[in-house]
Amino acid sequence: MSPPAVSPFHPKVPAPFTAAVVQAAPVSFDVARTLDKTADLATDAARAGAALAVFPEAFISAYPRGLDFGAYVGARTPEGREQFRLYWESAIEVPGPAVERLSAIARASGLQLVIGVIERDGGTLYCTVLSFAADGTYLGKHRKLMPTGSERLIWGYGDGSTLPVYETPLGRLGSVICWENYMPLLRAAMYGKGVELYCAPTADGRETWLPTMRHIAMEGRCFVLSANQFCRRSDYPATYPSHLGDDPSTVFSRGGSCIVDPMGRVLAGPDFEGEALLTAEIDLREIVRAKFDFDPVGHYARPDVLSLTVRQEMRVAVTFTPAPPAPVPEVAPAEPV
């Protein structure tokens, strides 16, 4: 699908377009089959007229809901270590073959694509969001800064080097994952980067989530697009040792995906009934209308009193400085003849 025409009202503002949030379950721990399902869902979104599609947190390969990885204070079990190994094995590398497939899916569907993945980097897993342009170009990634609760056992921490907001034909696009949305300073950083299409892949389907999304939309004067999985016990392998039960019909994640406009109005959702494709019209002119009386990093900010510094450099555990040049051996002067 080609990007929307430029608005006749302002040469820098795209005309209204349709955005979609995809509420679905992956084929848990099976990357190849989940990528196939992603392609089908992206095609569905494109057929619905969407130019942008947002998928849930940890859609590839799984959000390991109810799994304890055999850990308790002071000990880890061999069975739990093996569960982590299997989870690590089903994660993806960035860049890598799965990223190439996602690029092809974005290109084939003509969608700007935002999708949650579990990223493998060495021995560490990260909860990551990948973004792609409609021509399939890989735009980059955001790693979750602060895993929530027991997630800290299995996922590493992102740093300031992956807090992008991308300039796209549809608007300035950025992602904040699940409970990162409760981090006021992170939200302020995104507002400072001018985010217009604020994507919030999540695993939170509680009643409190929609008010949070409405607050962020009003606070940031941006469109908020939140996608959560809808999945049952049957969407996980039969051997999956979840604490949530073994009845195949048990709902593990109930959804609640939604789209909210810059004045906090709910344009689509929340949906708690099953897998769903939710769509809404996005008109970026609404952002300017909303900022008439509130701009959190503009006329409503007080930088003389309050300010934020964001450290965007990559942090690594081991840094190698250049090796010193090898010493030049001294050569004795020749004896006079």
C-alpha positions in Angstrom: 0.0 0.0 0.0 1.4 3.4 -1.0 1.6 6.2 1.7 -1.2 8.6 1.9 -1.2 11.8 -0.2 0.1 14.9 1.5 -2.6 17.0 3.1 -3.8 19.9 1.0 -4.0 22.0 4.2 -0.3 21.7 5.2 2.5 20.4 2.9 4.2 18.6 5.8 1.2 16.8 7.2 0.0 13.5 5.7 -3.6 13.3 4.8 -5.7 11.1 7.2 -4.8 7.4 7.0 -5.9 4.2 8.6 -3.9 2.5 11.4 -4.4 -0.9 12.8 -3.6 -2.7 16.1 -3.3 -6.5 15.8 -4.7 -8.5 18.8 -3.6 -12.1 18.3 -1.6 -14.9 19.7 1.7 -16.1 18.2 2.5 -19.8 17.6 4.4 -19.7 20.9 8.1 -20.8 20.7 7.8 -21.5 17.0 9.4 -18.6 15.1 8.8 -19.9 11.6 5.1 -20.5 12.1 4.6 -17.2 13.9 6.3 -15.4 11.0 3.8 -17.1 8.7 0.9 -16.0 10.9 2.4 -12.4 11.0 2.3 -12.4 7.2 -1.3 -13.4 7.1 -2.3 -10.8 9.8 -0.4 -8.1 7.9 -2.2 -9.0 4.7 -5.5 -8.7 6.6 -4.5 -5.3 7.9 -3.6 -4.1 4.5 -6.9 -5.4 3.1 -8.7 -3.4 5.8 -7.0 -0.3 4.4 -4.3 0.2 7.0 -1.0 1.9 6.3 0.4 1.2 9.8 0.1 -2.0 11.8 1.2 -2.5 15.4 1.6 -6.0 16.9 1.9 -7.0 20.6 4.8 -7.2 22.9 6.9 -10.4 22.6 4.8 -11.6 19.6 7.9 -13.4 18.3 8.4 -15.9 19.8 6.4 -15.8 23.0 5.5 -14.0 26.2 6.1 -16.8 28.7 3.1 -16.2 30.9 2.8 -18.4 34.0 6.3 -19.9 33.6 8.7 -19.6 36.6 11.9 -20.9 35.0 12.5 -22.9 38.2 13.7 -19.9 40.1 13.2 -18.9 43.8 15.4 -16.8 46.1 18.7 -18.6 46.5 18.3 -21.3 43.9 17.5 -22.2 40.3 16.5 -25.7 39.2 18.1 -27.7 36.3 14.6 -27.9 34.7 14.3 -24.1 34.9 17.6 -23.7 33.2 16.5 -25.9 30.4 13.3 -23.9 30.1 15.4 -20.8 29.7 17.6 -22.6 27.1 14.5 -23.4 25.0 13.2 -19.9 25.3 16.7 -18.6 24.2 16.6 -21.0 21.3 13.3 -19.6 20.1 14.4 -16.0 20.2 15.7 -14.1 17.2 18.9 -12.3 16.3 18.8 -8.7 15.1 19.9 -8.5 12.3 19.1 -12.0 11.1 16.9 -14.2 9.0 13.7 -13.3 11.0 14.3 -9.6 10.5 14.7 -10.2 6.8 11.4 -12.0 6.7 9.7 -9.2 8.6 11.1 -6.7 6.1 9.6 -8.8 3.3 6.3 -8.9 5.1 6.2 -5.1 5.4 7.1 -4.7 1.8 4.6 -7.3 0.5 1.8 -5.7 2.5 2.8 -2.1 2.0 2.6 -1.5 5.8 4.7 0.4 8.2 5.1 -2.4 10.7 5.8 -2.3 14.4 6.2 -5.7 16.2 7.4 -7.0 19.5 10.1 -9.7 19.5 12.3 -11.5 21.9 15.8 -10.6 20.8 18.8 -12.9 21.5 22.2 -11.2 21.9 24.9 -13.5 23.1 23.6 -15.2 26.3 21.1 -12.4 27.0 17.4 -12.0 25.9 15.8 -8.6 25.4 12.2 -7.6 25.0 12.4 -5.5 21.8 10.2 -3.7 19.4 11.3 -3.7 15.7 10.0 -1.1 13.2 9.9 -1.3 9.4 9.0 1.1 6.6 6.3 0.3 4.1 9.0 -0.5 1.5 10.5 -3.1 3.8 13.4 -1.0 5.1 14.3 -2.0 8.6 14.2 1.3 10.6 15.6 0.1 13.9 14.8 -1.3 17.4 13.8 -0.3 20.9 14.9 -2.5 23.8 12.7 -2.4 26.9 14.5 -0.3 29.5 13.0 -1.9 32.6 11.5 -5.4 32.5 8.7 -5.8 35.0 8.7 -8.1 38.0 9.8 -11.6 37.1 10.6 -10.5 33.6 13.9 -9.2 35.1 15.0 -12.8 35.6 14.8 -13.6 31.8 15.3 -10.3 30.0 18.2 -7.9 30.0 17.8 -4.1 30.3 17.9 -1.8 27.3 19.9 1.5 27.3 19.5 5.0 25.9 20.9 4.0 22.5 17.6 2.4 21.5 15.1 5.1 22.2 14.3 6.1 18.5 11.6 8.2 17.1 11.5 7.7 13.3 10.5 10.3 10.7 8.1 8.4 8.4 5.7 9.4 5.7 2.9 8.9 8.2 4.4 10.9 11.0 7.0 10.6 13.8 6.8 7.0 15.1 8.1 5.7 18.4 7.5 2.7 20.7 7.3 2.3 24.5 6.7 -1.2 25.8 4.2 -2.3 28.5 5.1 -0.9 31.9 7.7 1.5 30.5 4.6 3.5 29.9 4.5 4.1 33.7 8.0 5.7 33.6 7.3 9.5 33.5 10.8 10.4 32.4 10.8 8.0 29.5 7.5 9.4 28.4 9.0 12.9 28.6 11.9 11.7 26.4 9.5 10.5 23.8 7.5 13.8 23.8 10.8 15.7 23.6 11.6 13.7 20.4 8.3 14.8 18.9 6.5 11.5 18.8 3.2 11.6 17.0 2.4 7.9 16.6 3.1 6.5 20.0 3.1 2.7 19.8 2.5 0.8 23.1 2.9 -3.0 22.6 1.9 -4.6 25.9 1.1 -7.7 27.9 -1.2 -5.8 30.3 -4.9 -6.5 29.8 -6.2 -5.1 33.1 -8.9 -2.5 33.5 -6.2 0.1 34.4 -4.5 -0.1 31.0 -7.0 1.9 28.9 -7.0 4.8 31.4 -3.2 4.8 31.1 -3.3 5.0 27.3 -5.9 7.8 27.5 -3.7 9.7 29.9 -0.6 9.3 27.7 -2.5 10.4 24.6 -3.7 13.6 26.4 -0.3 14.2 28.2 1.7 13.8 25.0 -0.8 15.2 22.6 -0.2 12.2 20.4 -2.0 9.2 18.9 -1.5 6.1 21.1 -1.8 2.6 19.5 -1.6 -0.3 22.0 -1.6 -3.9 21.0 -1.9 -6.9 23.4 -2.1 -10.6 22.7 -5.3 -12.6 23.0 -4.2 -16.1 23.8 -5.4 -19.3 25.5 -3.7 -22.2 27.1 -4.1 -24.0 23.8 -1.8 -21.4 22.1 1.1 -22.8 24.1 2.8 -26.2 23.7 1.1 -29.1 25.6 4.3 -29.6 27.6 4.4 -26.0 28.7 4.5 -26.1 32.6 2.4 -22.9 33.3 1.2 -22.0 36.8 -2.0 -20.8 35.1 -3.5 -24.2 34.6 -3.8 -26.9 31.9 -7.4 -26.4 30.6 -6.9 -25.6 26.9 -9.7 -23.0 27.0 -8.2 -20.9 29.8 -7.5 -17.4 28.7 -3.9 -16.5 29.4 -4.0 -13.0 28.0 -7.4 -11.3 27.3 -6.3 -8.4 25.0 -7.7 -4.9 25.5 -6.0 -3.4 22.5 -7.0 0.1 21.6 -6.3 3.3 19.6 -6.7 6.7 21.3 -6.5 10.2 19.8 -4.5 13.2 21.2 -7.5 14.4 23.2 -7.9 11.1 25.0 -10.9 9.9 22.9 -11.0 6.2 22.3 -11.1 5.5 18.6 -11.0 1.7 18.7 -11.3 -0.9 21.4 -10.7 -2.1 23.9 -11.5 -5.6 22.8 -11.6 -8.5 25.3 -13.5 -11.0 23.1 -10.8 -12.7 21.1 -8.3 -12.2 18.3 -9.2 -9.0 16.5 -8.0 -6.4 14.1 -8.8 -2.9 15.3 -8.6 0.1 13.0 -9.1 3.9 13.2 -8.5 6.9 11.1 -5.4 9.0 12.1 -5.4 12.7 11.2 -2.2 14.3 12.4 -3.9 17.8 12.3 -5.6 16.7 15.5 -2.2 16.9 17.3 -1.8 20.6 16.5 -5.4 21.3 17.5 -4.7 19.5 20.8 -1.4 21.4 21.4 -3.3 24.7 21.2 -3.7 24.6 25.0 -1.1 22.0 26.1 2.3 21.1 24.8 4.3 19.1 27.4 7.7 20.1 26.0 6.7 23.4 24.5 4.6 26.3 25.9 3.4 24.2 28.9 6.9 23.2 29.9 9.0 25.1 32.5 12.6 24.4 31.7 13.7 27.1 34.1 12.4 24.9 36.9 12.2 21.3 35.4 14.5 19.6 32.9 15.5 16.1 31.8 18.8 14.8 30.5 18.7 11.6 28.4 21.9 9.6 28.0 21.7 8.0 24.6 25.1 6.4 24.3 25.4 2.6 24.2 26.6 1.0 27.5 28.7 -2.2 27.2 30.3 -4.3 29.9 33.7 -4.6 28.2 35.5 -1.9 26.2 38.7 -2.5 24.3 40.9 0.5 23.7 43.3 0.4 20.7 46.3 -1.7 21.3 49.5 0.3 21.7 51.9 0.1 18.8 54.5 -2.6 19.0 57.9 -1.2 20.1 60.4 -0.7 17.3 63.5 -2.7 18.1 66.6 -0.6 18.5 69.2 -1.2 15.9 72.8 -0.8 17.0 74.8 1.6 14.9 77.1 0.0 12.4 80.8 -0.2 13.3 83.0 2.2 11.4 85.0 0.6 8.6 
